[in-house]
């Protein structure tokens, strides 16, 4: 294998793919034309290429840079092989999802738009009707495709020589999935008592109900938290983001290659995202504003991704600019996102003098999310385990059981496949939440509690961002503080 030619082709492929995803999910085009892109770069993802990279990685000295880069290329090739074999299904799934709608109040509501409608609906009965309509569409229209997609990924992983999709992901991404599950399950068990104590007061303040009355349909409204709208005025959204970056020494108005897309469009995905088409050089930051705290959270999170991508050293090898451990990028995204919970930041940028309520809400929401993702990891380990004859119906019930137990809410089984991101991406969030607590503590120790006002803190962040995703979370934590990576660090940060 000629590795340099492979890398050049891989970079062109990723740029084209990211641009296509951007255009579709930004609502600029209905179709998702990924099949021609895969066809133009078919040599990247053949079984022979995957096998060759696996052999090269296994032969390289462990701990060396060549082993690191080859491991990233293997992960890219194996994931791409599965993506190539499922591209038709994925394109059809995206097309169908974009075109789905249901009747509500005498009007047609788009499937993707309905999440925003539900989050802004004050009546719990109407929220439940919106969710029920969306769940029925998932079950009737999307589930058959999602089942086929999952089966195909599993079969292809075994054809490549791994025992299961779970084994492929653990090996290619160099993640000890069982150890992470052990630590996240220990966290869930240890917070079983404190979880309702933290969540209950915030539910009553936000929704006027307790945990016993809470339904899954109410959670988007809880996360939306309209009672906090007055603290997060829309007119301060972009200004506060831009000023925060200016304080760190970054002027987004003159930042080359950064494109901010906040225009509302009928078929635009409600899920904010960053599309790094060229890293650095062409980075899209996409959000769908619908008011309040959520907009600030989405902009600052995806803004963290965008700044990371925009600051990557262009001289780095391809693997470190485009590939690597996504927990690193998520760490920087959560670092900026959590600024909107900081009392001094809130007072300085939004004029909030008493942030106690906002901080209590943020703490409850974060604990809920962490427990949810711990349950998702437990479920995905079963979903992607070696074939054992378990039916999709059984898995849907198991999914609902695990999520319901973690959240204290009866969780709908219909989302058991649409709630799963490829490649165990849930592990990126879980590990990033942990690493971010230590990075934030490190910045506070070096530059003070208001580190976000210190240009030298911005310089340190830019130096970290320049490394791309070369390091693992464990290596970055060791570099920053010398600590050992432990999920239990989150408990201290949350005070539970």
C-alpha positions in Angstrom: 0.0 0.0 0.0 1.3 3.5 -0.9 0.4 5.3 2.2 0.9 8.9 1.0 -1.4 8.4 -1.9 -4.0 6.8 0.4 -3.8 9.8 2.7 -4.3 12.3 -0.1 -7.3 10.4 -1.4 -8.7 10.1 2.1 -8.5 13.9 2.7 -10.4 14.6 -0.6 -13.0 12.0 0.3 -13.7 13.5 3.8 -13.9 17.1 2.4 -16.5 16.0 -0.2 -18.4 14.0 2.4 -18.5 16.7 5.0 -19.6 19.3 2.4 -22.5 17.0 1.3 -23.6 16.4 4.9 -23.5 20.1 5.5 -25.7 20.9 2.6 -28.2 18.3 3.4 -28.5 18.8 7.1 -28.4 22.6 6.8 -31.5 22.2 4.6 -29.9 23.5 1.5 -30.7 20.3 -0.5 -33.2 17.5 0.1 -31.1 14.6 -1.2 -28.0 13.3 0.4 -25.7 12.4 -2.5 -23.0 10.4 -0.8 -23.0 7.4 -3.1 -21.1 9.2 -5.9 -18.5 10.3 -3.3 -17.9 6.8 -2.1 -17.8 5.6 -5.7 -15.0 8.0 -6.6 -12.9 6.8 -3.6 -13.8 3.1 -3.6 -10.1 2.1 -3.3 -10.0 3.5 0.2 -12.5 1.1 1.7 -12.0 -2.2 0.1 -11.5 -5.2 2.4 -7.9 -5.5 1.1 -7.2 -1.9 2.2 -8.6 -2.6 5.7 -6.6 -5.8 6.0 -3.4 -4.2 4.8 -3.7 -1.3 7.3 -4.5 -3.7 10.1 -1.3 -5.7 9.4 0.8 -2.5 9.1 -0.6 -1.2 12.4 0.0 -4.5 14.2 3.6 -4.6 12.9 4.4 -1.0 13.9 6.1 -0.5 17.4 3.4 0.2 20.0 3.6 3.7 21.4 5.3 5.1 18.3 3.9 7.8 16.0 3.6 5.4 13.1 1.5 3.0 15.2 -0.7 5.9 16.2 -1.2 7.1 12.7 -1.8 3.7 11.2 -4.3 3.0 14.0 -6.2 6.1 13.0 -6.1 5.1 9.3 -7.4 1.6 10.2 -10.3 3.1 12.0 -11.0 5.4 9.1 -10.8 2.5 6.6 -12.9 0.1 8.6 -15.6 2.7 9.3 -15.5 3.8 5.6 -15.8 0.1 4.5 -19.0 -0.2 6.5 -20.2 3.3 5.3 -19.6 2.3 1.7 -21.6 -0.9 2.1 -24.5 1.0 3.7 -24.4 4.2 1.8 -27.6 3.5 -0.2 -29.5 2.7 3.0 -28.1 5.8 4.7 -29.1 8.0 1.8 -32.6 6.6 1.7 -32.9 7.0 5.5 -31.9 10.7 5.3 -34.2 11.3 2.3 -37.2 9.6 4.0 -36.6 11.4 7.3 -36.4 14.8 5.5 -39.7 14.1 3.7 -41.7 12.8 6.7 -44.5 14.9 8.2 -47.7 14.5 10.2 -50.9 16.4 10.8 -51.1 18.6 13.9 -53.6 21.4 14.6 -54.8 21.1 11.0 -51.3 21.7 9.6 -48.5 19.5 8.3 -45.5 19.4 10.7 -42.1 18.2 9.3 -40.5 15.2 11.2 -37.3 17.2 11.9 -39.2 20.4 12.8 -41.4 18.6 15.3 -38.6 18.4 17.9 -38.5 22.2 18.0 -42.3 22.4 18.2 -42.4 19.9 21.1 -39.7 21.8 23.0 -41.7 25.0 22.8 -45.1 23.5 23.6 -46.3 24.5 27.1 -49.2 22.0 27.3 -48.0 18.5 28.4 -50.9 16.8 26.6 -50.0 18.4 23.3 -46.3 17.5 23.9 -47.3 13.9 24.3 -49.3 14.0 21.0 -46.4 15.5 19.1 -44.0 12.8 20.5 -46.5 10.1 19.8 -46.8 11.2 16.1 -43.1 11.2 15.7 -42.7 7.8 17.4 -45.3 6.3 15.1 -43.4 7.6 12.1 -40.2 6.2 13.4 -41.8 2.8 13.9 -43.6 2.6 10.6 -41.3 4.5 8.2 -37.8 4.4 9.6 -37.5 1.2 11.7 -37.2 -1.2 8.8 -34.4 0.8 7.3 -32.7 1.2 10.7 -32.9 -2.6 11.3 -31.4 -3.3 7.8 -28.6 -0.7 8.4 -27.7 -2.3 11.8 -27.7 -5.8 10.4 -25.5 -4.7 7.6 -22.9 -3.1 9.9 -22.8 -6.2 12.0 -22.4 -8.5 9.1 -19.7 -6.4 7.4 -17.7 -6.2 10.7 -17.5 -10.0 10.9 -16.6 -10.3 7.2 -13.6 -8.0 7.9 -12.4 -10.5 10.5 -13.6 -9.1 13.8 -15.8 -11.1 16.0 -18.5 -8.4 16.1 -19.2 -4.8 15.4 -18.5 -4.1 19.1 -15.0 -5.8 18.8 -14.2 -3.8 15.6 -15.0 -0.5 17.3 -13.1 -1.3 20.5 -10.0 -2.4 18.5 -9.9 0.3 15.8 -10.6 3.1 18.3 -8.4 1.7 21.0 -11.1 2.0 23.6 -11.5 -0.5 26.4 -15.3 -0.6 26.2 -15.8 -3.0 29.1 -13.6 -0.9 31.4 -15.5 2.3 30.5 -18.8 0.5 31.1 -17.6 -0.6 34.5 -16.7 2.9 35.4 -19.9 4.5 34.0 -22.1 1.9 35.7 -20.4 2.5 39.0 -21.1 6.2 38.5 -24.8 5.5 37.7 -25.2 3.3 40.8 -23.4 5.8 43.0 -25.7 8.6 41.9 -29.0 6.7 42.2 -29.9 8.5 45.4 -28.6 12.0 44.5 -30.2 11.9 41.0 -33.8 12.5 42.1 -32.6 14.9 44.8 -30.9 17.1 42.2 -33.5 16.7 39.5 -36.8 17.1 41.4 -36.5 20.8 42.4 -35.6 21.8 38.9 -38.5 19.8 37.4 -40.9 21.6 39.7 -39.4 25.0 39.0 -39.3 24.4 35.2 -42.4 22.2 34.5 -44.4 22.4 37.7 -44.3 18.6 38.1 -42.1 16.1 40.0 -40.2 13.1 38.8 -43.1 10.7 39.4 -45.3 12.7 36.9 -42.5 13.3 34.3 -43.0 11.8 30.9 -40.4 11.4 28.2 -42.4 13.9 26.1 -41.8 16.5 28.7 -38.0 16.4 28.6 -37.5 18.6 25.4 -39.5 21.3 27.2 -37.5 20.8 30.4 -34.2 21.1 28.4 -35.7 24.1 26.6 -36.4 25.8 30.0 -38.5 28.7 28.7 -38.5 30.3 32.2 -34.8 31.1 31.6 -35.5 32.9 28.4 -35.2 36.3 30.1 -31.7 35.4 31.1 -30.7 34.4 27.6 -31.9 37.1 25.2 -31.7 36.2 21.6 -30.1 39.5 20.7 -27.1 38.7 22.9 -26.5 35.2 21.4 -24.0 36.0 18.7 -22.6 39.1 20.5 -21.8 37.2 23.7 -20.1 34.4 21.7 -18.0 36.8 19.7 -17.0 38.8 22.7 -16.0 35.7 24.7 -13.7 34.7 21.9 -12.3 38.2 21.6 -11.5 38.1 25.3 -9.5 35.0 24.5 -7.7 36.7 21.6 -9.9 35.4 18.7 -11.8 37.6 16.3 -14.4 35.5 14.6 -15.3 38.3 12.2 -11.9 38.1 10.6 -11.3 34.4 11.1 -10.5 32.9 7.8 -12.6 29.9 6.7 -15.2 30.0 9.5 -18.8 30.2 8.2 -21.6 30.7 10.7 -25.0 29.3 9.4 -27.9 30.3 11.7 -30.6 30.9 9.1 -33.9 29.0 9.7 -34.9 26.6 6.9 -37.9 24.2 6.7 -35.7 21.1 6.3 -32.8 22.2 8.4 -31.9 19.7 11.1 -32.8 20.8 14.6 -29.6 19.2 15.8 -26.8 21.8 15.8 -23.5 20.6 14.2 -20.1 21.7 12.9 -19.0 20.6 9.5 -15.2 20.8 9.1 -14.9 20.5 5.3 -11.3 21.4 5.3 -9.4 21.4 8.6 -8.4 24.1 8.8 -9.7 26.4 6.0 -13.5 25.7 5.5 -15.5 25.1 8.7 -19.3 25.5 8.9 -20.9 26.2 12.2 -24.7 25.4 11.9 -27.4 26.0 14.5 -31.2 26.3 14.3 -32.2 29.0 16.8 -35.5 28.6 18.5 -35.0 30.7 21.6 -33.5 30.7 25.0 -30.8 28.8 26.8 -30.7 26.0 24.2 -29.5 28.4 21.5 -26.6 29.6 23.7 -25.7 26.0 24.6 -25.8 24.8 21.0 -23.8 27.8 19.7 -21.1 27.6 22.3 -20.8 23.8 22.0 -20.5 23.7 18.2 -18.4 26.9 18.4 -15.9 24.9 20.5 -15.8 22.3 17.7 -15.4 25.0 15.1 -12.6 26.8 16.9 -10.8 23.5 17.4 -11.1 22.7 13.7 -10.2 26.2 12.5 -7.0 26.3 14.6 -5.5 22.9 13.7 -2.0 23.2 12.5 -2.1 22.9 8.7 1.3 21.3 8.8 0.2 18.3 10.8 -0.2 14.9 9.2 -3.6 14.2 7.7 -4.5 11.8 10.5 -4.1 14.3 13.3 -6.0 17.0 11.4 -9.0 14.9 10.3 -9.0 11.7 12.4 -8.2 10.6 15.9 -10.2 10.3 19.1 -13.4 12.4 18.9 -13.5 12.7 22.7 -10.8 15.4 22.3 -12.9 17.6 20.1 -16.0 17.0 22.3 -13.9 18.1 25.3 -13.2 21.5 23.7 -16.9 21.8 22.7 -18.1 21.1 26.3 -15.5 23.6 27.7 -17.1 26.5 25.8 -20.6 25.2 26.3 -20.2 25.2 30.1 -19.3 28.9 30.1 -23.0 29.6 30.0 -23.3 28.0 33.5 -20.5 30.2 34.9 -21.8 32.9 37.3 -19.2 35.5 36.4 -19.7 34.9 32.6 -23.5 35.1 33.0 -23.2 38.4 34.9 -20.6 39.9 32.5 -22.2 39.0 29.2 -25.9 38.6 30.1 -26.4 40.8 33.2 -27.4 37.9 35.4 -26.8 38.9 39.0 -28.0 35.8 40.8 -27.0 32.7 38.8 -28.1 30.1 41.5 -31.2 29.0 39.7 -29.4 28.7 36.4 -26.5 26.8 38.0 -28.9 24.4 39.7 -30.7 23.7 36.4 -27.5 23.2 34.5 -26.3 20.7 37.2 -29.5 18.7 37.0 -29.5 18.6 33.2 -25.9 17.5 33.0 -26.4 14.7 35.6 -29.4 13.5 33.6 -27.4 13.5 30.3 -24.5 11.6 31.9 -26.8 8.9 33.3 -28.6 8.7 30.0 -25.3 8.1 28.1 -24.1 5.6 30.6 -27.3 3.7 29.9 -26.8 4.1 26.2 -23.4 2.6 26.4 -24.7 -0.4 28.4 -27.4 -0.9 25.7 -25.1 -0.5 22.7 -22.7 -3.1 24.2 -25.6 -5.5 24.0 -26.9 -4.3 20.6 -23.5 -4.7 19.0 -22.3 -7.8 20.7 -21.6 -11.0 18.8 -24.7 -12.5 17.2 -26.6 -14.4 19.8 -30.1 -14.7 18.3 -31.6 -11.8 20.2 -34.4 -10.2 18.2 -34.9 -6.5 17.5 -38.1 -6.6 19.5 -36.1 -7.9 22.6 -33.5 -5.2 22.0 -36.1 -2.5 21.9 -37.5 -3.6 25.2 -34.0 -3.8 26.7 -33.3 -0.3 25.5 -36.4 1.1 27.1 -35.6 -0.9 30.3 -32.1 0.5 30.6 -33.0 4.1 29.8 -36.1 4.1 32.0 -34.1 2.8 35.0 -31.3 5.4 34.5 -33.7 8.4 34.1 -36.6 7.5 36.3 -39.0 8.0 33.3 -40.9 5.5 31.2 -38.8 5.6 28.0 -40.2 4.8 24.6 -38.8 1.7 22.9 -39.4 3.1 19.4 -36.2 5.1 19.5 -34.0 2.0 20.1 -32.1 2.3 16.8 -32.5 6.0 15.8 -31.0 6.9 19.2 -27.7 5.1 18.3 -24.8 6.9 16.6 -22.3 4.8 14.6 -19.0 3.7 16.0 -19.9 3.9 19.7 -19.9 7.7 19.6 -21.5 7.7 23.0 -18.1 6.9 24.4 -16.7 10.2 23.0 -19.3 12.2 25.0 -18.7 10.1 28.2 -15.0 10.5 28.1 -15.2 14.2 27.0 -17.4 15.1 30.0 -14.7 13.6 32.2 -11.8 15.3 30.6 -13.5 18.7 30.3 -13.8 18.9 34.1 -10.1 18.5 34.5 -9.2 21.0 31.6 -11.6 23.6 33.2 -10.0 23.0 36.6 -6.5 23.4 35.0 -7.4 26.7 33.4 -8.9 28.0 36.6 -5.8 27.0 38.6 -3.5 28.7 36.1 -5.5 31.8 35.1 -8.1 32.3 37.8 -11.8 31.5 38.0 -12.5 34.0 35.2 -9.9 32.3 32.9 -12.2 33.1 29.9 -11.1 36.8 30.2 -7.4 36.0 30.0 -5.7 36.2 26.6 -3.0 33.8 27.9 -5.7 31.2 28.5 -6.7 31.6 24.9 -3.1 31.1 23.8 -2.9 27.9 25.8 -6.2 26.7 24.2 -4.9 27.6 20.7 -1.8 25.5 21.4 -4.0 22.6 22.4 -6.2 23.1 19.4 -3.2 23.1 17.1 -2.6 19.5 18.0 -5.8 18.4 16.3 -6.8 15.0 17.8 -3.3 13.5 18.0 -3.6 12.6 21.7 -6.1 10.3 23.5 -8.0 11.8 26.5 -5.8 9.8 28.8 -2.6 11.3 27.2 -4.0 14.8 27.2 -5.0 14.6 30.9 -1.5 13.3 31.8 0.0 16.1 29.8 -2.1 18.7 31.6 -2.2 17.5 35.2 -0.4 14.2 35.5 -3.6 12.6 36.7 -5.0 9.2 35.8 -8.2 9.2 33.8 -11.2 8.1 35.9 -14.9 8.6 35.2 -15.5 9.2 38.9 -14.0 12.7 38.4 -17.4 13.8 37.2 -19.0 13.1 40.6 -16.7 15.6 42.3 -17.4 18.3 39.6 -21.2 17.8 40.0 -21.0 17.6 43.8 -22.8 14.3 43.9 
